[in-house]
Each structure stands twice: as structure tokens, then as C-alpha cells.
Amino acid sequence: MRGEMTDMGAKELRTAADVDAAVKQTSGTLMLVVNSVCGCAAGKARPGLAMALRNAKRPDAVATVFAGADIEATDRARSYFTGYAPSSPSIGVFRDGKLVYMMERRDIETRSAEMIAAELTAAFDRVCDSQVA
């Protein structure tokens, strides 16, 4: 579960300070994923993320916290998802520290991995500048 995210290139954030640093110090775009052990994370969110990260445009950085394990880091990540109820899994994209895109659990559990990938790809195309060569 953790390994699936790091295999995609995500940096694990284990403390509130790690989350603060990622959000505040990443120039460009940061995708922050609240990962979890639930079925929709395993069968939909993580596979959808893997597909979306093959897009030509993608976030400059990808980071993850693990709900239920890294409590402090997860709480801090969720605090940056202003206006959204805590949920896991969930995916936020920040541009220069400001939340510009959010996918909540309710958006994940009702979609297939392919639909999640398509939604994320569209979001990356809108908000990300970095393009894979």
C-alpha cells in the first residue's frame, strides 16, 4: 500500500513538518495524496493515479501521507484541503502552496480506476506546467 505510492515516485510524508515543507516549499505543482487501506484506495485510487502519472503533463512533485498510520501528517495534510471534509483516500493538487484541485473519497468510490485517471489527467492538463520529455 505504501510501496505502491513510492513506486509511483511519491515521497512519503510522515510528520506535520514534512507536510508543511512539501506544501510551502514546492515550487510549481504538488499532488498530495491521502492514502489508505480501504478497497477504493487499492482498487481505484492508486491504479488511477498510476495511469494518470503517465500523462505528458503532471505535477512537479508527488507526496503521500498514510491515513490511520501517520496520524499527525494526515491531519496536517487535511488541514490544507480547506473547505473539504476529511476523507481518505483523497487527492489534492497545489500550485505554489494553494489548493487548485481536489478529489474527495466520494469522487473516488463512485468511479473506476480509468475514470479517476481521466479526471486526474484533465486536472493535470489544466493546472500543471511540467511536461515529461
VENQUI-V797199 format. One record per backbone hydrogen bond with DSSP energy under -0.5 kcal/mol. NH is the residue of the N-H (numbers start at 1). CO is the residue of the C=O. Records with the same first field share a line. If there is no record, write none. Layout:
BEGIN
NH=CO, CO
END
This chain:
BEGIN
5=1, 2
6=2
7=3
8=4, 5
9=6
10=5
11=62
12=10
13=64
14=12
19=15
20=16
21=17
22=18
23=19
24=20
25=21
26=22
27=25
30=94
31=61
32=30, 92
33=31, 63
34=90
35=33, 65
41=38
42=38
43=39
44=40
45=40
46=41
48=44
49=45
50=46
51=47
52=48
53=49
54=51
55=52
58=130
60=29
61=29
63=31
64=11
65=33
67=35, 65
69=66
70=66
71=69
74=70
75=71
76=72
77=73
78=74
79=75
80=76, 77
81=77, 78
82=80
84=81
89=34
90=34
91=103
92=32
93=101
94=30
95=98
96=28, 94
98=95
100=93
101=93
103=91
107=104
108=104, 105
109=105
110=106
111=108
116=112
117=113
118=114
119=115
120=116
121=117
122=118
123=119
124=120
125=121
126=122
127=123
128=124
132=56
END
